[in-house]
Every structure is written in structure tokens, then in C-alpha cells.
């Protein structure tokens, strides 16, 4: 394949992914507009995602793909699973999520690294807030698989603070808010190699 053909194929694939994500966002918004997901709607999502498997590794479609698979693997939908999926989809379907990759308060947007280059090997990661990707334990496992070190608190050796998409708007009074504040002060001092990044930046780097 020539470089011109490769470039053309890349552009077409990117357009296809963008269109697919926009369709998914519309579907998700419609499904949770009444604040509830029934069994039929969850199974419909499974069918749609199977028909659009090219999005299985594209954020945030990969989150929905994994969640729906986990719920239906035993063909039994519990109320806890239903409520958790509903909450996640409500966040994903929120205004501007597909552009920003986060559902976080606007007043903390300026603390993020605008163009993060996430390197896992030999770097220390701290997580705060709740993550669409999974539990804190699952997030830590992904770091360890790639040669990084997950920690529970900010220290002078911390390289990345990753803020979960489901972080509360009341971050300043929440426990994880103190981590954000400390990391922001360290970054602003210029004395430490620390970046504050969104879950979407971390998730995209996992590929």
C-alpha cells in the first residue's frame, strides 16, 4: 500500500469512527432520557455494539462495550448492574463529553495538561475520583502491566495524577479534591515532573 493510499484509508477510518461515535452518543442519550434502562434496551446496546465492532477499542465506546459484555455474560441483569450502567451512560451522554472526554466541573479545567504525553514505564501514577474504565484496582492493574507504578497518594515522585470522569463537582470539599489541589500546586511550582490528566487521556494511552 502506497503512502497516499494509507493516508486516504486513515482518513476514511477516522471519519467512520467519528460518525459511529456520534451515532452511539445519540443512542445513549435516547436510552437514558427517562432516567432508566430496561432489559430490552441493554440487550439492544449489545446488538448495536456487536454490529459496530470497529468501535470496540475506541473511547468511550470501549467503556460501554465492556460494561454491557460484563453485565450480560451470565445473561442476568441485576438492579445494581442496571443502576451503575445507567449512571455511566448518563455521564457519557452529557453535553460536550465527546469533545472534552470528561464530565468535570468547568472551574477545574485549567489545571489539566493540555497536551499530555502519557508514558507508563518507570512512572508513578495516582488516581482520584471514580472511573468509567473500572475500579481503582483494575486501573492499577493496567499501570502495572505496562511497567508503571500505581500509588494511593501524591508524593514528590508522582508523575501523573489521573482524574476520573465521574469526579464530583464538589471536588474542593471531597477527599480526592485534596489530591488535585496538592498536584496543582506542585505542577505550578515548576519543581516537580507531574502532569494532571483526564481519564480519557489515560485511557487512550492504554492502546
N, C-alpha and C positions, 0 to 999 in steps of 0.2 A: 504494500500500500504506500503510495506516494505521500509526501508531507501535506500536499494540498488536499488529498482525499481524506487523510487523517483529520486535518483541521475541520473539514466540512462535516465529517461524521461526528466529531466532538461537539460542534455547534448544534447539530441536529439532536444529539443525545441530551444536551443541556436544555434545549427548548422543550423536548419531550418530558424531561424530568420536571421542569418548571410548570408545564401545563398539568402534569399529573398531580403535583403537589397542590396546585390551585384547586383542582377538582376535589382532592381529598379534603382540603380545608373547608370547601363549601359543603361537602357531605357531613363532616364532623359538626359544623355549625348547625346544620339542619337537625342532626340527630339529638343534640343536647339542648335545643331551643326550649324544650319543655322541662328541662332540668332532670330528665330521667332517661335511662337506656333500658329497653326491654330485651328479652332473649332474641327476638327476631332481628332487632337492629344490630346486636352484637354479632350474630351469625352472618348478617348481610355484610358487615365490615370484613369478616373473614373471607367471604367470597370475593369481594371487591379487591382486597389486598392480594389474594391469590391470582386474580386476573391481571394485576399490575405488579408482578414480582420484581420488575426492574426498579421499583422504589423501595425494596426491602432493606437496602443499605443506605438510603438517603434520609437524612434528618429533616423533619421529625417523623416521617412516615415509618422509619425503622422502629421508633418507640411504640407506635400503635400496632405495628405488625407483631412485635414481640409480646406486647401485653395481651392482645387478642389470642395469640397462639397459646400463651401460658394459661389463660382462663379456660379455653376450650379443649385443652389437652386431655382432660378427663371427662369432657362432654357434660360437665356440671357447672352451672353458673351460680355462685353463692352471692348473697347480698353484699358481703364485704368486697368481693371482686367487682361487682356491678357498681357500687358506690365509688370505689377507687378509680375505676376506669372512667366513670362519668366526670369526676373531678379533673382528671388529667386531660380529657378531651375538651372540657370547658376552658382550660388554660390554653391548650393548643389552638382552639378556635377563637381565642381572644383577638381583639383588634391589634393589627400590626405584628402579630407573632412571627409570621413568615418572613417579614423584613428584618425584625430585630433579633429573633431567636430567643426571646425571653419575655416573661410576663412580670417584669420587675418594676418597682416604682421609678418614675422619671427622675426624681431628685437624686438618685444614686448612679445615674447613667454615666456621669463624668468621671467616675472612679475606674472604669474598665479600661484595659489595654485596648486601644482602637484597632491594632493590627497584630494580634498575638501570634507568636511562632511557638507552638507547643512542642517541647522535646521531653520525652518521658525518661529516657535512660539517664541515670545518675542524678535525677532531680527530685525534689521533695514537694509533695502535693498535700494541701489541706482542703477539705470540703466543708461547706457550710450551707445551711438551708436544706430543703427537700428536693430530690432529683427525679425528673421524669424517667431518667435512664434506669433507675433501680434503687435498691437500698444502699446505704453507705458502705456496707460490706461488699456488695457487688462492685461498686465504684472503686474501692480499694483494690479489689482483685484485678481489675483491668489495669491499674497502675503497676502492680507487681508483675504482671505478665509481660509488661513492656520495659522492665528494668528500672522502674521508678520506685520511690518510697512514699507511701501514704502516712500521714501523721494526723493526729487529732487536734493539735493546737499550733498556733503561729509561733515560730521562733526565728532567730537570726538566720537560720539555714533554709527557711521556707522559700521555694522558688515560685510556686503558683498557689493562689487561693482561688478555688473554683466555687462559684455561687450557683446554687441550684435554681432552676427555672421556677420552682414552686415557693420561692422565698416570700415571706410575708411582707406586705407594705409597711408593717410596723417594725421594720428591721432594727431601728435605733434602740428600741427597748427590749428586743428579743435577745436571746443568748448568742445567736450567730451574728447579731449586729456588732458585737464587740470584736469579733474576729475581723469583720470587714473594716471597722474603724482602725484597728491596730495595723492591718495590712496597708490601708490607705496612707496612714501616717508614715510607715516605713518606706513605701514607694515614693511619696512626696519628698522625703528627706534626701533621696538620691544615694544613700549609703548602702542600700541592700538591693540584691538582684531578685526582686519579687514582682510578679505580674498578677493582677486581679482579672480573672476571665469569667465569661459566662459558661453555663453548661453546654451551650451549643458549640462554642469554640473547642471545648474539651472533647465533646462527643465526635465532632468532625475529625479531630486529630487521631481518633481511635482506629480509623480505617487502615 
